[in-house]
Amino acid sequence: MGVEPRSAAPTLNGRFLVLRIQEKGKPDTVTIRLAMGLAKAVAGYLSDAQIKQAKHKGVDPDRLMDIALNAPKGTVLLSVDDKDSSITVTTE
């Protein structure tokens, strides 16, 4: 009877970080889907020096994962273009 309690925390199940890499002059795009649970676990293996370097460059790995978990599917988290390639990271 009543409503079953549910966690307010976002779920990792079925969520992915999607990296798309397009090299200029090549027709194919490389697509990598990384389960958010795995991405979160891998982030735990960053050394203090790597975390410090990321934060120095304005990226907080923990905050980035929180943003990714709470972002609607299709949200662009990162986009980088240079003369050789284009890289986009989205949520799925």
C-alpha positions in Angstrom: 0.0 0.0 0.0 1.3 3.5 -0.8 4.3 4.4 -2.8 7.6 2.5 -2.6 10.5 4.7 -1.5 13.0 5.5 -4.2 16.5 6.8 -4.0 16.8 10.5 -5.1 20.3 9.7 -6.4 20.7 9.2 -10.1 21.3 5.7 -11.3 24.4 4.5 -13.1 22.5 1.7 -14.8 22.1 2.2 -18.5 24.0 5.5 -18.6 27.0 5.9 -20.8 29.7 8.5 -21.6 29.9 8.6 -25.4 33.2 9.8 -27.0 33.1 10.5 -30.7 36.3 11.1 -32.5 36.3 12.4 -36.1 39.6 12.8 -37.9 39.6 15.5 -40.5 39.7 14.0 -44.0 38.5 10.6 -42.9 34.9 9.5 -43.5 34.5 7.3 -40.4 33.8 8.5 -36.8 35.2 6.4 -33.9 32.6 6.0 -31.2 33.4 4.8 -27.8 30.6 4.1 -25.2 31.9 3.9 -21.6 29.4 2.8 -18.9 29.1 5.6 -16.3 29.7 3.1 -13.5 33.0 2.1 -15.1 33.9 5.7 -15.7 33.2 6.6 -12.1 35.4 3.6 -10.9 38.2 4.5 -13.2 38.2 8.1 -11.9 38.9 6.6 -8.5 42.3 5.4 -9.8 43.5 8.9 -10.7 46.6 9.8 -8.7 46.7 13.0 -6.6 49.0 14.5 -9.1 46.6 13.8 -12.0 43.7 15.3 -10.0 45.8 18.3 -9.1 46.7 18.8 -12.7 43.1 18.5 -13.9 41.9 21.0 -11.2 44.7 23.3 -12.2 43.3 23.2 -15.8 39.8 23.9 -14.4 38.4 20.4 -14.4 37.2 18.7 -11.2 36.8 15.0 -12.0 34.3 14.4 -9.2 32.2 17.4 -10.2 32.4 16.3 -13.8 31.0 12.9 -13.0 28.2 14.5 -10.9 27.3 16.7 -13.9 27.4 13.7 -16.2 25.1 11.7 -13.9 22.6 14.4 -13.6 22.6 15.7 -17.2 19.9 14.7 -19.5 20.8 12.2 -22.3 22.4 13.9 -25.2 24.1 16.6 -23.2 27.4 17.6 -24.6 30.0 17.6 -21.7 33.1 18.4 -23.8 33.8 19.4 -27.3 37.3 19.9 -28.7 38.2 20.8 -32.3 41.7 21.3 -33.7 43.2 21.2 -37.2 43.4 17.4 -37.1 40.3 16.2 -35.3 37.1 16.8 -33.5 36.2 15.1 -30.2 32.9 15.3 -28.5 31.8 13.7 -25.1 28.1 13.3 -24.5 25.8 11.5 -22.1 23.6 8.7 -23.2 
